[in-house]
Amino acid sequence: MLSYIFRLAVDFERKHGYWPNMLYLNTEHFRHWHQEFENPDDFDEISRRLHMEIIISVDALHPHVAWIPNRRQAIAS
């Protein structure tokens, strides 16, 4: 699953020119992915290394990535 998420992020960066900062998963994807890690803290480390916030959403039929400006970027615009 991690390789799939990484591929989504790389494809996003190629298309838009910048890395996504949001990862959307539904609860089933999240449970499946979380079980791949021996230590639950590893999941947080992966999130930090990917530089993406993980959002659990019932609307996420498939994992997908996006970029949303943070508060400082939104104020500067």
N, C-alpha and C positions, 0 to 999 in steps of 0.2 A: 504494500500500500504506500509506503514511503516513496518508492521509486515512481509510482503513479503521480503522487502529489508533486514531487520534484519536476516531473515532466510537464505537468500543468503549468507550474510556475515558469519554467524555461520557455515554454510556448508563449505564455503571456508576455514575458519580457521581450521575446523576438518580435511579437506583434506590436507592442506599445512602446518599447524602448526603455522600460523601467520595470523593476521587480514588484510583484503584487505584495500587499501588506495584510491581506485578509484571506483566510481559508474557511470556506463554509462546508460543514459536514452535517449529516443528520445523525441522530443518536445511534443508529445501528452502525454506521460507518465509524463513528467515534469509538464505540465499544469494541468493534473488530480491530481497529488500529491500536487502541490502548492495550489490548491483550497481547500485542506483538512485543511489548516492552516488559522486561523482567522487573524493572524498578519504575514505579509510577513517576518518579522525578525525571526519568529519561524523557518522558513525553513533553514536559515543560522545556527541557533542554533542546529537544527537536524544534519546538515552536520558536525558541530564541534563535537557534541556528538558521532556521528558515526565514527569520525576520518577518513572521506573519502572526497576526492575532487569529486564534481559532474560534470560530463562531459555530455553535450547535444550533441548527435550524431545522424545523420540521419541513420547511419548504425546499430544502436542498435534496432533490431527488438523487443527484450525483454530486460528488465532491467538485467544487469549483473555487477558483481564486478570483480576487478583485483587488482594486486599489481604491482606497478611500482616504482623502486628505485628513491628517490629524488636525486637532483644534488650532495649533499654531499656524499650520499651512492655510487653513480655511480663513483665519483672521487676516493673514497677510495678503490674501487675494483681493 
